[in-house]
Amino acid sequence: MSHTERAVVLLSGGVDSTVTAAIAKNRGYELFLLHFDYGQRTELKERSCFAAIGKVLKAKRQEITNVRFLEWIGHSSLTDPRIPVPTEDPSGIPNTYVPFRNGIFLSLAAAWAETVAARAIFIGAMQEDGPGYPDTTEEFIASMEKAINLGRRPESECRIIAPIIHNTKAEVVKIGAELLVPFGMTWSCYSSEGVACGICQSCVMRRRAFEKAGIKDPIRYKV
């Protein structure tokens, strides 16, 4: 692969997407980072993390796009303050699921990739989340790649790469540590933009991952 080959990377500012971006960088891709403002509770914090991480990874370009129509689509505690964020492991699809979010994100990433001549899209989807989130499975990612390539110029064929899809959260933390990922710049909390709550589903999963990896989490928690 040429060292100048480009990749669009979906970067929320969380652990999984940041490690994914670092993997793309390590593989020699020139990074075009894409962040989505979809009306999530912690967007301001995520936005600041996105900006800081992009500088550390020396991204070629960083773009933030507004997809706040996901707010009025609703049915997610991430975008509707009337729905409480869960503090326990859910059974089935959790209320933090945003309907078809990854499908929408990948579609927009594919359009941008075509215009900047990027031949790869990186996403931090994990099969571990699959039982709860239907848009993070390997089958879904493969289907999206096929659909995207059916709907673009033949000479601009693009791969969707999910490098951590078969890893556990703890393994992702270890990979990130090896790649010198700035974990202190990442954010996982679903509820708070100040000090992480420590009890929401995402905080709990993050804390468990760092503990299992035997690596100290550099962020602070309320509890």
ZILINKA-V352872 format. One record per pair of residues at least 24 apart in sequence whose C-alpha atoms are under 8 Angstrom apart, sorted by sequence separation. I is the first residue (numbers start at 0). J is the second residue. D is the distance in Angstrom with one decimal. If there is no record, write none. Layout:
<<I & J & D> <I & J & D>>
This chain:
<<3 & 27 & 7.5> <4 & 28 & 5.4> <5 & 29 & 4.6> <6 & 30 & 5.5> <7 & 31 & 4.6> <8 & 32 & 4.9> <9 & 33 & 5.0> <10 & 34 & 5.3> <11 & 35 & 7.1> <73 & 97 & 7.6> <74 & 98 & 7.6> <195 & 219 & 6.4> <196 & 220 & 5.6> <197 & 221 & 6.0> <198 & 222 & 7.2> <2 & 27 & 5.2> <3 & 28 & 6.5> <4 & 29 & 6.0> <5 & 30 & 6.2> <6 & 31 & 6.0> <7 & 32 & 5.8> <8 & 33 & 6.0> <9 & 34 & 6.2> <194 & 219 & 6.2> <195 & 220 & 4.7> <196 & 221 & 5.1> <197 & 222 & 5.5> <1 & 27 & 7.8> <2 & 28 & 6.2> <3 & 29 & 5.9> <5 & 31 & 7.2> <7 & 33 & 6.9> <32 & 58 & 6.8> <72 & 98 & 7.9> <194 & 220 & 5.7> <195 & 221 & 6.1> <196 & 222 & 6.6> <0 & 27 & 7.9> <2 & 29 & 7.4> <30 & 57 & 7.8> <31 & 58 & 6.2> <34 & 61 & 7.9> <36 & 63 & 7.0> <137 & 164 & 7.1> <194 & 221 & 6.1> <30 & 58 & 4.8> <31 & 59 & 5.7> <32 & 60 & 6.2> <33 & 61 & 6.0> <34 & 62 & 6.3> <35 & 63 & 5.7> <36 & 64 & 6.1> <37 & 65 & 6.3> <38 & 66 & 7.7> <69 & 97 & 7.6> <136 & 164 & 7.8> <29 & 58 & 6.9> <30 & 59 & 5.5> <31 & 60 & 4.9> <32 & 61 & 4.7> <33 & 62 & 5.1> <34 & 63 & 4.7> <35 & 64 & 5.2> <36 & 65 & 4.9> <37 & 66 & 4.8> <38 & 67 & 5.2> <29 & 59 & 6.3> <30 & 60 & 6.9> <31 & 61 & 5.9> <32 & 62 & 6.3> <33 & 63 & 5.9> <34 & 64 & 6.4> <35 & 65 & 6.1> <36 & 66 & 5.8> <37 & 67 & 4.2> <31 & 62 & 7.9> <33 & 64 & 7.6> <35 & 66 & 6.6> <36 & 67 & 6.4> <37 & 68 & 7.1> <38 & 69 & 7.1> <13 & 45 & 7.7> <24 & 56 & 7.3> <37 & 69 & 5.8> <38 & 70 & 5.8> <102 & 134 & 7.0> <12 & 45 & 5.3> <37 & 70 & 6.7> <101 & 134 & 5.9> <183 & 216 & 7.6> <11 & 45 & 6.3> <12 & 46 & 7.3> <100 & 134 & 7.5> <101 & 135 & 7.5> <182 & 216 & 7.4> <183 & 217 & 5.1> <11 & 46 & 7.8> <17 & 52 & 7.5> <21 & 56 & 7.1> <99 & 134 & 6.6> <182 & 217 & 6.6> <183 & 218 & 5.7> <12 & 48 & 5.2> <96 & 132 & 6.4> <125 & 161 & 7.7> <168 & 204 & 7.7> <172 & 208 & 6.8> <182 & 218 & 7.9> <12 & 49 & 5.0> <40 & 77 & 5.8> <118 & 155 & 6.9> <120 & 157 & 7.2> <122 & 159 & 7.4> <124 & 161 & 6.0> <127 & 164 & 7.5> <168 & 205 & 7.5> <172 & 209 & 6.5> <11 & 49 & 6.6> <39 & 77 & 5.1> <40 & 78 & 6.2> <92 & 130 & 7.3> <93 & 131 & 6.2> <105 & 143 & 7.7> <109 & 147 & 6.9> <113 & 151 & 7.8> <118 & 156 & 6.5> <119 & 157 & 5.2> <120 & 158 & 6.2> <121 & 159 & 5.9> <122 & 160 & 6.4> <123 & 161 & 5.8> <125 & 163 & 6.1> <126 & 164 & 5.1> <127 & 165 & 7.2> <169 & 207 & 7.6> <170 & 208 & 7.9> <10 & 49 & 6.7> <38 & 77 & 7.9> <39 & 78 & 4.8> <91 & 130 & 6.8> <92 & 131 & 4.3> <93 & 132 & 7.6> <116 & 155 & 7.1> <118 & 157 & 4.5> <119 & 158 & 4.7> <120 & 159 & 4.8> <121 & 160 & 4.8> <122 & 161 & 5.2> <123 & 162 & 7.1> <124 & 163 & 6.9> <125 & 164 & 3.9> <126 & 165 & 5.7> <127 & 166 & 7.4> <169 & 208 & 4.1> <173 & 212 & 6.1> <12 & 52 & 7.5> <38 & 78 & 5.5> <40 & 80 & 7.7> <91 & 131 & 5.4> <92 & 132 & 6.1> <117 & 157 & 7.4> <118 & 158 & 6.3> <119 & 159 & 5.8> <120 & 160 & 5.9> <121 & 161 & 5.8> <122 & 162 & 7.7> <123 & 163 & 6.4> <124 & 164 & 5.5> <125 & 165 & 6.3> <126 & 166 & 7.7> <127 & 167 & 6.5> <168 & 208 & 5.2> <169 & 209 & 6.1> <172 & 212 & 6.6> <37 & 78 & 7.5> <90 & 131 & 7.5> <92 & 133 & 7.9> <102 & 143 & 7.2> <106 & 147 & 7.1> <119 & 160 & 6.8> <121 & 162 & 7.7> <123 & 164 & 7.2> <125 & 166 & 7.0> <169 & 210 & 7.8> <173 & 214 & 7.8> <89 & 131 & 7.8> <113 & 155 & 6.3> <125 & 167 & 7.9> <169 & 211 & 5.8> <170 & 212 & 6.9> <172 & 214 & 7.9> <169 & 212 & 5.0> <112 & 157 & 7.9> <109 & 157 & 7.7> <35 & 104 & 7.7> <33 & 108 & 7.4> <9 & 104 & 7.8> <23 & 121 & 7.3> <9 & 108 & 7.6> <7 & 108 & 6.7> <20 & 121 & 7.3> <19 & 121 & 6.9> <19 & 122 & 6.8> <7 & 111 & 7.8> <19 & 123 & 5.5> <7 & 112 & 6.1> <18 & 123 & 7.8> <84 & 189 & 7.2> <6 & 112 & 7.4> <16 & 122 & 6.6> <17 & 123 & 8.0> <84 & 190 & 7.0> <16 & 123 & 4.6> <15 & 123 & 5.3> <15 & 124 & 7.6> <7 & 117 & 6.5> <5 & 116 & 7.1> <6 & 117 & 5.1> <9 & 120 & 7.7> <5 & 117 & 4.5> <6 & 118 & 6.3> <7 & 119 & 6.4> <8 & 120 & 5.7> <9 & 121 & 6.3> <10 & 122 & 7.9> <77 & 189 & 6.8> <86 & 198 & 5.5> <87 & 199 & 7.3> <88 & 200 & 6.4> <4 & 117 & 6.9> <5 & 118 & 6.4> <6 & 119 & 4.8> <7 & 120 & 4.8> <8 & 121 & 4.6> <9 & 122 & 5.5> <86 & 199 & 4.3> <87 & 200 & 6.1> <4 & 118 & 7.4> <5 & 119 & 7.0> <6 & 120 & 5.5> <7 & 121 & 6.3> <8 & 122 & 6.2> <9 & 123 & 7.5> <85 & 199 & 5.9> <86 & 200 & 5.2> <6 & 121 & 7.0> <84 & 199 & 6.6> <85 & 200 & 6.1> <84 & 200 & 7.9> <52 & 181 & 7.4> <52 & 184 & 6.7> <51 & 184 & 6.9> <52 & 185 & 7.9> <48 & 184 & 5.6> <48 & 185 & 5.8> <48 & 186 & 7.0> <22 & 162 & 7.7> <45 & 185 & 7.9> <45 & 186 & 6.5> <19 & 161 & 7.8> <44 & 186 & 7.4> <19 & 162 & 6.7> <19 & 163 & 7.1> <41 & 188 & 7.7> <15 & 163 & 7.9> <41 & 189 & 6.6> <44 & 192 & 5.4> <40 & 189 & 6.9> <41 & 190 & 6.7> <43 & 192 & 7.3> <44 & 193 & 7.9> <40 & 190 & 6.5> <41 & 191 & 6.4> <40 & 191 & 7.6> <41 & 192 & 5.4> <15 & 168 & 8.0> <18 & 171 & 7.0> <25 & 178 & 7.8> <18 & 172 & 7.8> <21 & 175 & 7.5> <15 & 171 & 7.0> <18 & 174 & 7.3> <22 & 178 & 7.6> <18 & 175 & 5.2> <21 & 178 & 6.7> <14 & 172 & 7.6> <21 & 180 & 6.8> <18 & 178 & 8.0> <18 & 180 & 6.6> <17 & 180 & 7.3> <14 & 182 & 6.9> <17 & 185 & 7.4> <14 & 185 & 5.9> <12 & 184 & 7.8> <13 & 185 & 5.0> <14 & 186 & 7.0> <12 & 185 & 5.3> <13 & 186 & 4.8> <14 & 187 & 7.0> <12 & 186 & 5.9> <13 & 187 & 5.2> <12 & 187 & 7.9>>
